[in-house]
């Protein structure tokens, strides 16, 4: 007794959407196995192709003039101006008051500062 494998091939008409891929780690999927294809975006991402990131979705991710970037694992992070620190640049640097004397250098930390001689 021989078994026969039947393969059904479905040809799709060219579509501008199918030529695009999902961005920022989004996954391309069929909804209930039917067209149109759509992107399932990672948390915090949105848009047809997941092009809207936490950095450009209309809200302010980084505070006090910080610059939002996306790292290699699609997570947002802030590059703070020198006077601010914290995950979202929310803290004013304790070094602004120049607490270090005698030629010491102030280095801001998340919970204060240290003096480097």
Biopython code that builds the backbone (N, CA, C, O; Angstrom):
import numpy as np
from Bio.PDB.StructureBuilder import StructureBuilder

atoms = [
    (1, "UNK", "N", (0.854, -1.176, 0.000)),
    (1, "UNK", "CA", (0.000, 0.000, 0.000)),
    (1, "UNK", "C", (0.889, 1.225, 0.000)),
    (1, "UNK", "O", (1.718, 1.397, 0.893)),
    (2, "UNK", "N", (0.721, 2.060, -0.981)),
    (2, "UNK", "CA", (1.523, 3.281, -1.037)),
    (2, "UNK", "C", (0.688, 4.449, -0.541)),
    (2, "UNK", "O", (-0.525, 4.505, -0.747)),
    (3, "UNK", "N", (1.360, 5.371, 0.110)),
    (3, "UNK", "CA", (0.653, 6.568, 0.569)),
    (3, "UNK", "C", (1.014, 7.731, -0.342)),
    (3, "UNK", "O", (2.117, 7.807, -0.885)),
    (4, "UNK", "N", (0.087, 8.602, -0.487)),
    (4, "UNK", "CA", (0.274, 9.732, -1.389)),
    (4, "UNK", "C", (0.177, 11.022, -0.583)),
    (4, "UNK", "O", (-0.739, 11.187, 0.223)),
    (5, "UNK", "N", (1.098, 11.911, -0.794)),
    (5, "UNK", "CA", (1.095, 13.207, -0.121)),
    (5, "UNK", "C", (0.498, 14.237, -1.064)),
    (5, "UNK", "O", (0.957, 14.394, -2.195)),
    (6, "UNK", "N", (-0.524, 14.937, -0.597)),
    (6, "UNK", "CA", (-1.164, 15.972, -1.397)),
    (6, "UNK", "C", (-0.768, 17.321, -0.816)),
    (6, "UNK", "O", (-0.945, 17.577, 0.375)),
    (7, "UNK", "N", (-0.233, 18.171, -1.670)),
    (7, "UNK", "CA", (0.181, 19.503, -1.235)),
    (7, "UNK", "C", (-0.659, 20.516, -1.981)),
    (7, "UNK", "O", (-0.758, 20.480, -3.207)),
    (8, "UNK", "N", (-1.266, 21.424, -1.228)),
    (8, "UNK", "CA", (-2.072, 22.471, -1.837)),
    (8, "UNK", "C", (-1.228, 23.739, -1.883)),
    (8, "UNK", "O", (-0.738, 24.199, -0.852)),
    (9, "UNK", "N", (-1.059, 24.296, -3.061)),
    (9, "UNK", "CA", (-0.282, 25.520, -3.226)),
    (9, "UNK", "C", (-1.248, 26.650, -3.529)),
    (9, "UNK", "O", (-2.076, 26.566, -4.436)),
    (10, "UNK", "N", (-1.119, 27.705, -2.745)),
    (10, "UNK", "CA", (-1.970, 28.873, -2.948)),
    (10, "UNK", "C", (-1.096, 29.995, -3.468)),
    (10, "UNK", "O", (-0.129, 30.386, -2.813)),
    (11, "UNK", "N", (-1.425, 30.512, -4.633)),
    (11, "UNK", "CA", (-0.697, 31.641, -5.197)),
    (11, "UNK", "C", (-1.412, 32.921, -4.810)),
    (11, "UNK", "O", (-2.618, 33.063, -5.007)),
    (12, "UNK", "N", (-0.649, 33.844, -4.258)),
    (12, "UNK", "CA", (-1.217, 35.118, -3.842)),
    (12, "UNK", "C", (-0.896, 36.182, -4.876)),
    (12, "UNK", "O", (0.177, 36.178, -5.480)),
    (13, "UNK", "N", (-1.837, 37.089, -5.071)),
    (13, "UNK", "CA", (-1.573, 38.227, -5.937)),
    (13, "UNK", "C", (-0.531, 39.112, -5.266)),
    (13, "UNK", "O", (-0.512, 39.211, -4.039)),
    (14, "UNK", "N", (0.338, 39.757, -6.046)),
    (14, "UNK", "CA", (1.315, 40.653, -5.435)),
    (14, "UNK", "C", (0.618, 41.724, -4.599)),
    (14, "UNK", "O", (-0.405, 42.277, -5.001)),
    (15, "UNK", "N", (1.171, 41.995, -3.466)),
    (15, "UNK", "CA", (0.614, 42.994, -2.564)),
    (15, "UNK", "C", (1.748, 43.842, -2.011)),
    (15, "UNK", "O", (2.794, 43.305, -1.646)),
    (16, "UNK", "N", (1.563, 45.164, -1.941)),
    (16, "UNK", "CA", (2.616, 46.002, -1.353)),
    (16, "UNK", "C", (2.898, 45.609, 0.093)),
    (16, "UNK", "O", (4.033, 45.721, 0.556)),
    (17, "UNK", "N", (1.863, 45.145, 0.816)),
    (17, "UNK", "CA", (2.093, 44.774, 2.211)),
    (17, "UNK", "C", (2.995, 43.551, 2.306)),
    (17, "UNK", "O", (3.882, 43.497, 3.158)),
    (18, "UNK", "N", (2.772, 42.568, 1.433)),
    (18, "UNK", "CA", (3.563, 41.349, 1.515)),
    (18, "UNK", "C", (5.030, 41.599, 1.199)),
    (18, "UNK", "O", (5.888, 40.809, 1.592)),
    (19, "UNK", "N", (5.331, 42.687, 0.496)),
    (19, "UNK", "CA", (6.727, 42.990, 0.181)),
    (19, "UNK", "C", (7.425, 43.681, 1.349)),
    (19, "UNK", "O", (8.649, 43.810, 1.348)),
    (20, "UNK", "N", (6.662, 44.124, 2.340)),
    (20, "UNK", "CA", (7.242, 44.758, 3.520)),
    (20, "UNK", "C", (7.324, 43.727, 4.636)),
    (20, "UNK", "O", (6.531, 42.786, 4.682)),
    (21, "UNK", "N", (8.266, 43.904, 5.517)),
    (21, "UNK", "CA", (8.338, 43.011, 6.669)),
    (21, "UNK", "C", (8.034, 43.813, 7.927)),
    (21, "UNK", "O", (8.056, 45.044, 7.920)),
    (22, "UNK", "N", (7.756, 43.105, 8.986)),
    (22, "UNK", "CA", (7.494, 43.749, 10.264)),
    (22, "UNK", "C", (8.813, 44.239, 10.850)),
    (22, "UNK", "O", (9.834, 43.556, 10.768)),
    (23, "UNK", "N", (8.780, 45.419, 11.434)),
    (23, "UNK", "CA", (9.979, 46.022, 12.003)),
    (23, "UNK", "C", (10.073, 45.755, 13.505)),
    (23, "UNK", "O", (9.110, 45.318, 14.135)),
    (24, "UNK", "N", (11.246, 46.026, 14.060)),
    (24, "UNK", "CA", (11.501, 45.999, 15.500)),
    (24, "UNK", "C", (11.065, 44.700, 16.170)),
    (24, "UNK", "O", (10.522, 44.718, 17.275)),
    (25, "UNK", "N", (11.298, 43.595, 15.514)),
    (25, "UNK", "CA", (10.995, 42.297, 16.112)),
    (25, "UNK", "C", (9.542, 41.886, 16.025)),
    (25, "UNK", "O", (9.142, 40.903, 16.648)),
    (26, "UNK", "N", (8.737, 42.621, 15.261)),
    (26, "UNK", "CA", (7.339, 42.232, 15.078)),
    (26, "UNK", "C", (7.247, 40.944, 14.266)),
    (26, "UNK", "O", (8.173, 40.594, 13.535)),
    (27, "UNK", "N", (6.133, 40.249, 14.397)),
    (27, "UNK", "CA", (5.943, 38.967, 13.716)),
    (27, "UNK", "C", (4.813, 39.101, 12.707)),
    (27, "UNK", "O", (3.732, 39.590, 13.034)),
    (28, "UNK", "N", (5.070, 38.665, 11.480)),
    (28, "UNK", "CA", (4.083, 38.696, 10.406)),
    (28, "UNK", "C", (3.142, 37.498, 10.582)),
    (28, "UNK", "O", (3.597, 36.368, 10.756)),
    (29, "UNK", "N", (1.835, 37.751, 10.537)),
    (29, "UNK", "CA", (0.895, 36.655, 10.781)),
    (29, "UNK", "C", (-0.388, 36.837, 9.990)),
    (29, "UNK", "O", (-0.773, 37.951, 9.635)),
    (30, "UNK", "N", (-1.039, 35.712, 9.722)),
    (30, "UNK", "CA", (-2.373, 35.708, 9.143)),
    (30, "UNK", "C", (-3.367, 35.678, 10.297)),
    (30, "UNK", "O", (-3.147, 34.975, 11.283)),
    (31, "UNK", "N", (-4.445, 36.423, 10.189)),
    (31, "UNK", "CA", (-5.484, 36.396, 11.210)),
    (31, "UNK", "C", (-6.477, 35.312, 10.841)),
    (31, "UNK", "O", (-7.104, 35.370, 9.783)),
    (32, "UNK", "N", (-6.621, 34.332, 11.701)),
    (32, "UNK", "CA", (-7.492, 33.182, 11.438)),
    (32, "UNK", "C", (-7.160, 32.516, 10.109)),
    (32, "UNK", "O", (-8.045, 31.998, 9.428)),
    (33, "UNK", "N", (-5.877, 32.531, 9.742)),
    (33, "UNK", "CA", (-5.440, 31.882, 8.522)),
    (33, "UNK", "C", (-5.881, 32.579, 7.247)),
    (33, "UNK", "O", (-5.817, 31.992, 6.166)),
    (34, "UNK", "N", (-6.326, 33.821, 7.359)),
    (34, "UNK", "CA", (-6.858, 34.534, 6.200)),
    (34, "UNK", "C", (-6.072, 35.817, 5.957)),
    (34, "UNK", "O", (-5.487, 36.396, 6.872)),
    (35, "UNK", "N", (-6.077, 36.241, 4.702)),
    (35, "UNK", "CA", (-5.500, 37.538, 4.365)),
    (35, "UNK", "C", (-6.435, 38.624, 4.867)),
    (35, "UNK", "O", (-7.631, 38.353, 4.975)),
    (36, "UNK", "N", (-6.001, 39.793, 5.171)),
    (36, "UNK", "CA", (-4.658, 40.296, 4.906)),
    (36, "UNK", "C", (-3.668, 39.880, 5.993)),
    (36, "UNK", "O", (-4.038, 39.589, 7.130)),
    (37, "UNK", "N", (-2.410, 39.865, 5.598)),
    (37, "UNK", "CA", (-1.333, 39.606, 6.542)),
    (37, "UNK", "C", (-1.190, 40.840, 7.416)),
    (37, "UNK", "O", (-1.365, 41.960, 6.938)),
    (38, "UNK", "N", (-0.877, 40.652, 8.678)),
    (38, "UNK", "CA", (-0.659, 41.798, 9.561)),
    (38, "UNK", "C", (0.506, 41.524, 10.491)),
    (38, "UNK", "O", (0.934, 40.381, 10.652)),
    (39, "UNK", "N", (1.010, 42.571, 11.096)),
    (39, "UNK", "CA", (2.131, 42.436, 12.020)),
    (39, "UNK", "C", (1.616, 42.383, 13.453)),
    (39, "UNK", "O", (0.755, 43.168, 13.850)),
    (40, "UNK", "N", (2.153, 41.456, 14.207)),
    (40, "UNK", "CA", (1.916, 41.406, 15.646)),
    (40, "UNK", "C", (3.134, 42.070, 16.278)),
    (40, "UNK", "O", (4.245, 41.548, 16.188)),
    (41, "UNK", "N", (2.931, 43.204, 16.908)),
    (41, "UNK", "CA", (4.049, 44.009, 17.414)),
    (41, "UNK", "C", (4.421, 43.640, 18.842)),
    (41, "UNK", "O", (3.596, 43.151, 19.615)),
    (42, "UNK", "N", (5.683, 43.887, 19.172)),
    (42, "UNK", "CA", (6.168, 43.711, 20.546)),
    (42, "UNK", "C", (5.497, 44.760, 21.428)),
    (42, "UNK", "O", (5.069, 45.797, 20.920)),
    (43, "UNK", "N", (5.391, 44.516, 22.749)),
    (43, "UNK", "CA", (4.798, 45.517, 23.646)),
    (43, "UNK", "C", (5.503, 46.871, 23.502)),
    (43, "UNK", "O", (6.732, 46.945, 23.478)),
    (44, "UNK", "N", (4.713, 47.926, 23.410)),
    (44, "UNK", "CA", (5.251, 49.275, 23.275)),
    (44, "UNK", "C", (5.410, 49.727, 21.836)),
    (44, "UNK", "O", (5.656, 50.908, 21.587)),
    (45, "UNK", "N", (5.275, 48.809, 20.878)),
    (45, "UNK", "CA", (5.413, 49.126, 19.457)),
    (45, "UNK", "C", (4.037, 49.096, 18.804)),
    (45, "UNK", "O", (3.146, 48.377, 19.257)),
    (46, "UNK", "N", (3.863, 49.874, 17.746)),
    (46, "UNK", "CA", (2.575, 49.905, 17.050)),
    (46, "UNK", "C", (2.803, 50.316, 15.603)),
    (46, "UNK", "O", (3.934, 50.558, 15.180)),
    (47, "UNK", "N", (1.706, 50.391, 14.851)),
    (47, "UNK", "CA", (1.772, 50.755, 13.444)),
    (47, "UNK", "C", (1.584, 49.530, 12.564)),
    (47, "UNK", "O", (1.684, 48.394, 13.029)),
    (48, "UNK", "N", (1.314, 49.772, 11.299)),
    (48, "UNK", "CA", (1.058, 48.689, 10.355)),
    (48, "UNK", "C", (2.217, 47.705, 10.301)),
    (48, "UNK", "O", (1.995, 46.495, 10.251)),
    (49, "UNK", "N", (3.453, 48.206, 10.311)),
    (49, "UNK", "CA", (4.628, 47.333, 10.272)),
    (49, "UNK", "C", (5.451, 47.427, 11.556)),
    (49, "UNK", "O", (6.644, 47.122, 11.555)),
    (50, "UNK", "N", (4.812, 47.850, 12.654)),
    (50, "UNK", "CA", (5.477, 48.028, 13.957)),
    (50, "UNK", "C", (6.550, 49.113, 13.889)),
    (50, "UNK", "O", (7.555, 49.055, 14.598)),
    (51, "UNK", "N", (6.321, 50.095, 13.030)),
    (51, "UNK", "CA", (7.305, 51.154, 12.835)),
    (51, "UNK", "C", (7.299, 52.189, 13.965)),
    (51, "UNK", "O", (8.272, 52.925, 14.131)),
    (52, "UNK", "N", (6.225, 52.251, 14.732)),
    (52, "UNK", "CA", (6.154, 53.208, 15.837)),
    (52, "UNK", "C", (6.789, 52.590, 17.080)),
    (52, "UNK", "O", (6.316, 51.579, 17.599)),
    (53, "UNK", "N", (7.857, 53.211, 17.544)),
    (53, "UNK", "CA", (8.593, 52.720, 18.703)),
    (53, "UNK", "C", (8.232, 53.532, 19.935)),
    (53, "UNK", "O", (7.586, 54.572, 19.811)),
    (54, "UNK", "N", (8.631, 53.085, 21.126)),
    (54, "UNK", "CA", (8.423, 53.919, 22.313)),
    (54, "UNK", "C", (9.100, 55.289, 22.166)),
    (54, "UNK", "O", (8.742, 56.237, 22.865)),
    (55, "UNK", "N", (10.075, 55.389, 21.259)),
    (55, "UNK", "CA", (10.776, 56.660, 21.053)),
    (55, "UNK", "C", (10.014, 57.611, 20.137)),
    (55, "UNK", "O", (10.195, 58.824, 20.243)),
    (56, "UNK", "N", (9.175, 57.109, 19.249)),
    (56, "UNK", "CA", (8.517, 57.997, 18.281)),
    (56, "UNK", "C", (7.012, 57.822, 18.227)),
    (56, "UNK", "O", (6.396, 58.120, 17.203)),
    (57, "UNK", "N", (6.408, 57.349, 19.300)),
    (57, "UNK", "CA", (4.972, 57.074, 19.269)),
    (57, "UNK", "C", (4.109, 58.254, 19.701)),
    (57, "UNK", "O", (2.912, 58.089, 19.934)),
    (58, "UNK", "N", (4.701, 59.440, 19.812)),
    (58, "UNK", "CA", (3.936, 60.622, 20.175)),
    (58, "UNK", "C", (4.054, 60.996, 21.633)),
    (58, "UNK", "O", (3.733, 62.127, 21.999)),
    (59, "UNK", "N", (4.500, 60.099, 22.471)),
    (59, "UNK", "CA", (4.705, 60.437, 23.874)),
    (59, "UNK", "C", (6.187, 60.741, 24.087)),
    (59, "UNK", "O", (7.032, 60.385, 23.266)),
    (60, "UNK", "N", (6.480, 61.389, 25.179)),
    (60, "UNK", "CA", (7.873, 61.725, 25.496)),
    (60, "UNK", "C", (8.424, 60.605, 26.378)),
    (60, "UNK", "O", (8.053, 60.493, 27.546)),
    (61, "UNK", "N", (9.306, 59.782, 25.824)),
    (61, "UNK", "CA", (9.876, 58.676, 26.604)),
    (61, "UNK", "C", (10.984, 59.191, 27.513)),
    (61, "UNK", "O", (10.985, 58.906, 28.711)),
    (62, "UNK", "N", (11.926, 59.947, 26.956)),
    (62, "UNK", "CA", (13.032, 60.485, 27.749)),
    (62, "UNK", "C", (12.683, 61.905, 28.184)),
    (62, "UNK", "O", (12.125, 62.685, 27.412)),
    (63, "UNK", "N", (13.013, 62.221, 29.400)),
    (63, "UNK", "CA", (12.689, 63.522, 29.966)),
    (63, "UNK", "C", (13.893, 64.460, 29.899)),
    (63, "UNK", "O", (15.015, 64.029, 29.634)),
    (64, "UNK", "N", (13.651, 65.721, 30.137)),
    (64, "UNK", "CA", (14.701, 66.740, 30.285)),
    (64, "UNK", "C", (15.681, 66.786, 29.119)),
    (64, "UNK", "O", (16.881, 66.971, 29.319)),
    (65, "UNK", "N", (15.171, 66.618, 27.905)),
    (65, "UNK", "CA", (16.015, 66.734, 26.720)),
    (65, "UNK", "C", (16.817, 65.494, 26.385)),
    (65, "UNK", "O", (17.667, 65.532, 25.495)),
    (66, "UNK", "N", (16.562, 64.382, 27.088)),
    (66, "UNK", "CA", (17.265, 63.134, 26.793)),
    (66, "UNK", "C", (16.883, 62.602, 25.421)),
    (66, "UNK", "O", (15.807, 62.910, 24.908)),
    (67, "UNK", "N", (17.764, 61.803, 24.828)),
    (67, "UNK", "CA", (17.563, 61.272, 23.485)),
    (67, "UNK", "C", (17.235, 59.789, 23.581)),
    (67, "UNK", "O", (18.008, 59.016, 24.145)),
    (68, "UNK", "N", (16.100, 59.392, 23.035)),
    (68, "UNK", "CA", (15.648, 58.002, 23.087)),
    (68, "UNK", "C", (16.253, 57.204, 21.943)),
    (68, "UNK", "O", (16.260, 57.657, 20.799)),
    (69, "UNK", "N", (16.763, 56.009, 22.254)),
    (69, "UNK", "CA", (17.294, 55.092, 21.259)),
    (69, "UNK", "C", (16.776, 53.693, 21.548)),
    (69, "UNK", "O", (16.310, 53.407, 22.651)),
    (70, "UNK", "N", (16.862, 52.830, 20.552)),
    (70, "UNK", "CA", (16.440, 51.434, 20.689)),
    (70, "UNK", "C", (17.692, 50.568, 20.656)),
    (70, "UNK", "O", (18.517, 50.701, 19.752)),
    (71, "UNK", "N", (17.839, 49.672, 21.647)),
    (71, "UNK", "CA", (19.033, 48.824, 21.676)),
    (71, "UNK", "C", (18.839, 47.573, 20.808)),
    (71, "UNK", "O", (17.799, 47.408, 20.171)),
    (72, "UNK", "N", (19.839, 46.705, 20.790)),
    (72, "UNK", "CA", (19.818, 45.525, 19.919)),
    (72, "UNK", "C", (18.694, 44.550, 20.250)),
    (72, "UNK", "O", (18.327, 43.728, 19.411)),
    (73, "UNK", "N", (18.141, 44.629, 21.467)),
    (73, "UNK", "CA", (17.033, 43.739, 21.825)),
    (73, "UNK", "C", (15.681, 44.467, 21.762)),
    (73, "UNK", "O", (14.703, 44.033, 22.370)),
    (74, "UNK", "N", (15.644, 45.581, 21.015)),
    (74, "UNK", "CA", (14.434, 46.359, 20.766)),
    (74, "UNK", "C", (13.890, 47.043, 22.015)),
    (74, "UNK", "O", (12.703, 47.365, 22.074)),
    (75, "UNK", "N", (14.729, 47.267, 22.999)),
    (75, "UNK", "CA", (14.310, 47.961, 24.213)),
    (75, "UNK", "C", (14.728, 49.427, 24.127)),
    (75, "UNK", "O", (15.838, 49.723, 23.686)),
    (76, "UNK", "N", (13.852, 50.353, 24.544)),
    (76, "UNK", "CA", (14.235, 51.759, 24.519)),
    (76, "UNK", "C", (15.177, 52.091, 25.679)),
    (76, "UNK", "O", (15.077, 51.514, 26.763)),
    (77, "UNK", "N", (16.074, 53.010, 25.435)),
    (77, "UNK", "CA", (16.902, 53.549, 26.515)),
    (77, "UNK", "C", (17.190, 55.006, 26.224)),
    (77, "UNK", "O", (17.091, 55.451, 25.081)),
    (78, "UNK", "N", (17.545, 55.746, 27.259)),
    (78, "UNK", "CA", (17.756, 57.188, 27.125)),
    (78, "UNK", "C", (19.229, 57.544, 27.257)),
    (78, "UNK", "O", (19.945, 57.024, 28.112)),
    (79, "UNK", "N", (19.655, 58.449, 26.380)),
    (79, "UNK", "CA", (20.970, 59.078, 26.493)),
    (79, "UNK", "C", (20.697, 60.457, 27.059)),
    (79, "UNK", "O", (20.121, 61.311, 26.386)),
    (80, "UNK", "N", (21.113, 60.671, 28.296)),
    (80, "UNK", "CA", (20.784, 61.902, 29.007)),
    (80, "UNK", "C", (21.792, 63.009, 28.739)),
    (80, "UNK", "O", (22.966, 62.755, 28.467)),
    (81, "UNK", "N", (21.303, 64.254, 28.822)),
    (81, "UNK", "CA", (22.201, 65.397, 28.817)),
    (81, "UNK", "C", (23.049, 65.327, 30.079)),
    (81, "UNK", "O", (22.657, 64.677, 31.047)),
    (82, "UNK", "N", (24.186, 65.973, 30.085)),
    (82, "UNK", "CA", (25.147, 65.825, 31.192)),
    (82, "UNK", "C", (24.590, 66.232, 32.560)),
    (82, "UNK", "O", (25.090, 65.767, 33.584)),
    (83, "UNK", "N", (23.578, 67.080, 32.595)),
    (83, "UNK", "CA", (23.037, 67.534, 33.878)),
    (83, "UNK", "C", (21.971, 66.602, 34.455)),
    (83, "UNK", "O", (21.445, 66.871, 35.536)),
    (84, "UNK", "N", (21.639, 65.504, 33.750)),
    (84, "UNK", "CA", (20.570, 64.623, 34.202)),
    (84, "UNK", "C", (21.023, 63.165, 34.146)),
    (84, "UNK", "O", (21.946, 62.809, 33.413)),
    (85, "UNK", "N", (20.350, 62.334, 34.939)),
    (85, "UNK", "CA", (20.625, 60.895, 34.915)),
    (85, "UNK", "C", (19.351, 60.153, 35.313)),
    (85, "UNK", "O", (18.340, 60.774, 35.643)),
    (86, "UNK", "N", (19.404, 58.837, 35.279)),
    (86, "UNK", "CA", (18.247, 57.999, 35.576)),
    (86, "UNK", "C", (17.791, 57.297, 34.310)),
    (86, "UNK", "O", (18.182, 57.673, 33.205)),
    (87, "UNK", "N", (16.967, 56.283, 34.477)),
    (87, "UNK", "CA", (16.512, 55.476, 33.349)),
    (87, "UNK", "C", (15.861, 56.318, 32.261)),
    (87, "UNK", "O", (16.023, 56.040, 31.073)),
    (88, "UNK", "N", (15.118, 57.356, 32.670)),
    (88, "UNK", "CA", (14.453, 58.228, 31.693)),
    (88, "UNK", "C", (14.919, 59.680, 31.832)),
    (88, "UNK", "O", (14.197, 60.607, 31.464)),
    (89, "UNK", "N", (16.137, 59.872, 32.368)),
    (89, "UNK", "CA", (16.728, 61.211, 32.550)),
    (89, "UNK", "C", (15.879, 62.060, 33.497)),
    (89, "UNK", "O", (15.772, 63.275, 33.330)),
    (90, "UNK", "N", (15.285, 61.411, 34.482)),
    (90, "UNK", "CA", (14.354, 62.091, 35.364)),
    (90, "UNK", "C", (15.013, 62.767, 36.578)),
    (90, "UNK", "O", (14.358, 63.531, 37.287)),
    (91, "UNK", "N", (16.289, 62.496, 36.818)),
    (91, "UNK", "CA", (16.946, 63.056, 37.999)),
    (91, "UNK", "C", (17.974, 64.111, 37.612)),
    (91, "UNK", "O", (18.751, 63.924, 36.675)),
    (92, "UNK", "N", (17.970, 65.216, 38.341)),
    (92, "UNK", "CA", (18.965, 66.265, 38.163)),
    (92, "UNK", "C", (20.265, 65.792, 38.805)),
    (92, "UNK", "O", (20.246, 65.225, 39.898)),
    (93, "UNK", "N", (21.366, 66.014, 38.153)),
    (93, "UNK", "CA", (22.657, 65.549, 38.653)),
    (93, "UNK", "C", (23.033, 66.255, 39.953)),
    (93, "UNK", "O", (22.954, 67.480, 40.035)),
    (94, "UNK", "N", (23.440, 65.495, 40.969)),
    (94, "UNK", "CA", (23.880, 66.118, 42.224)),
    (94, "UNK", "C", (25.202, 66.855, 42.046)),
    (94, "UNK", "O", (25.601, 67.621, 42.924)),
    (95, "UNK", "N", (25.886, 66.639, 40.933)),
    (95, "UNK", "CA", (27.178, 67.293, 40.706)),
    (95, "UNK", "C", (27.031, 68.748, 40.257)),
    (95, "UNK", "O", (28.018, 69.483, 40.220)),
    (96, "UNK", "N", (25.809, 69.172, 39.915)),
    (96, "UNK", "CA", (25.614, 70.551, 39.475)),
    (96, "UNK", "C", (25.989, 71.563, 40.550)),
    (96, "UNK", "O", (26.440, 72.668, 40.248)),
    (97, "UNK", "N", (25.799, 71.177, 41.795)),
    (97, "UNK", "CA", (26.135, 72.096, 42.891)),
    (97, "UNK", "C", (27.632, 72.108, 43.191)),
    (97, "UNK", "O", (28.073, 72.783, 44.120)),
    (98, "UNK", "N", (28.407, 71.370, 42.415)),
    (98, "UNK", "CA", (29.865, 71.261, 42.565)),
    (98, "UNK", "C", (30.274, 70.926, 44.008)),
    (98, "UNK", "O", (30.985, 71.696, 44.653)),
    (99, "UNK", "N", (29.813, 69.760, 44.508)),
    (99, "UNK", "CA", (30.090, 69.390, 45.898)),
    (99, "UNK", "C", (31.519, 68.894, 46.133)),
    (99, "UNK", "O", (31.925, 68.725, 47.283)),
    (100, "UNK", "N", (32.271, 68.662, 45.087)),
    (100, "UNK", "CA", (33.613, 68.111, 45.244)),
    (100, "UNK", "C", (34.631, 69.250, 45.343)),
    (100, "UNK", "O", (34.675, 70.129, 44.482)),
    (101, "UNK", "N", (35.422, 69.226, 46.367)),
    (101, "UNK", "CA", (36.436, 70.260, 46.553)),
    (101, "UNK", "C", (37.836, 69.704, 46.365)),
    (101, "UNK", "O", (38.008, 68.507, 46.136)),
    (102, "UNK", "N", (38.813, 70.550, 46.460)),
    (102, "UNK", "CA", (40.230, 70.175, 46.413)),
    (102, "UNK", "C", (40.600, 69.416, 45.143)),
    (102, "UNK", "O", (41.411, 68.491, 45.192)),
    (103, "UNK", "N", (40.009, 69.798, 43.998)),
    (103, "UNK", "CA", (40.378, 69.181, 42.728)),
    (103, "UNK", "C", (39.729, 67.840, 42.458)),
    (103, "UNK", "O", (40.067, 67.179, 41.476)),
    (104, "UNK", "N", (38.802, 67.424, 43.311)),
    (104, "UNK", "CA", (38.115, 66.146, 43.089)),
    (104, "UNK", "C", (37.129, 66.247, 41.939)),
    (104, "UNK", "O", (36.656, 67.333, 41.606)),
    (105, "UNK", "N", (36.826, 65.110, 41.338)),
    (105, "UNK", "CA", (35.865, 65.058, 40.234)),
    (105, "UNK", "C", (34.605, 64.366, 40.717)),
    (105, "UNK", "O", (34.660, 63.279, 41.292)),
    (106, "UNK", "N", (33.478, 65.000, 40.481)),
    (106, "UNK", "CA", (32.186, 64.457, 40.890)),
    (106, "UNK", "C", (31.655, 63.544, 39.788)),
    (106, "UNK", "O", (31.646, 63.921, 38.617)),
    (107, "UNK", "N", (31.212, 62.342, 40.164)),
    (107, "UNK", "CA", (30.588, 61.404, 39.233)),
    (107, "UNK", "C", (29.203, 61.068, 39.775)),
    (107, "UNK", "O", (29.073, 60.499, 40.860)),
    (108, "UNK", "N", (28.166, 61.426, 39.010)),
    (108, "UNK", "CA", (26.784, 61.186, 39.430)),
    (108, "UNK", "C", (26.461, 59.700, 39.383)),
    (108, "UNK", "O", (26.852, 58.999, 38.450)),
    (109, "UNK", "N", (25.745, 59.226, 40.395)),
    (109, "UNK", "CA", (25.243, 57.851, 40.458)),
    (109, "UNK", "C", (23.731, 57.901, 40.539)),
    (109, "UNK", "O", (23.158, 58.981, 40.685)),
    (110, "UNK", "N", (23.087, 56.780, 40.451)),
    (110, "UNK", "CA", (21.618, 56.761, 40.521)),
    (110, "UNK", "C", (21.116, 57.159, 41.902)),
    (110, "UNK", "O", (19.979, 57.612, 42.034)),
    (111, "UNK", "N", (21.936, 57.001, 42.928)),
    (111, "UNK", "CA", (21.498, 57.337, 44.280)),
    (111, "UNK", "C", (22.400, 58.375, 44.949)),
    (111, "UNK", "O", (22.475, 58.408, 46.177)),
    (112, "UNK", "N", (23.071, 59.204, 44.195)),
    (112, "UNK", "CA", (23.930, 60.238, 44.771)),
    (112, "UNK", "C", (25.131, 60.503, 43.867)),
    (112, "UNK", "O", (24.999, 60.596, 42.647)),
    (113, "UNK", "N", (26.289, 60.622, 44.482)),
    (113, "UNK", "CA", (27.510, 60.855, 43.718)),
    (113, "UNK", "C", (28.726, 60.313, 44.452)),
    (113, "UNK", "O", (28.653, 60.025, 45.647)),
    (114, "UNK", "N", (29.829, 60.175, 43.759)),
    (114, "UNK", "CA", (31.100, 59.805, 44.366)),
    (114, "UNK", "C", (32.128, 60.830, 43.919)),
    (114, "UNK", "O", (31.988, 61.466, 42.874)),
    (115, "UNK", "N", (33.157, 60.974, 44.731)),
    (115, "UNK", "CA", (34.252, 61.880, 44.430)),
    (115, "UNK", "C", (35.460, 61.063, 44.011)),
    (115, "UNK", "O", (35.869, 60.134, 44.707)),
    (116, "UNK", "N", (36.026, 61.421, 42.862)),
    (116, "UNK", "CA", (37.249, 60.769, 42.401)),
    (116, "UNK", "C", (38.372, 61.793, 42.544)),
    (116, "UNK", "O", (38.309, 62.897, 42.003)),
    (117, "UNK", "N", (39.394, 61.395, 43.283)),
    (117, "UNK", "CA", (40.511, 62.330, 43.524)),
    (117, "UNK", "C", (41.506, 62.313, 42.397)),
    (117, "UNK", "O", (42.500, 63.037, 42.440)),
]
sb = StructureBuilder()
sb.init_structure("model")
sb.init_model(0)
sb.init_chain("A")
sb.init_seg("    ")
for serial, (resi, resn, name, xyz) in enumerate(atoms, 1):
    if name == "N":
        sb.init_residue(resn, " ", resi, " ")
    sb.init_atom(name, np.array(xyz, "f"), 0.0, 1.0, " ", f" {name:<3s}", serial, name[0])
structure = sb.get_structure()
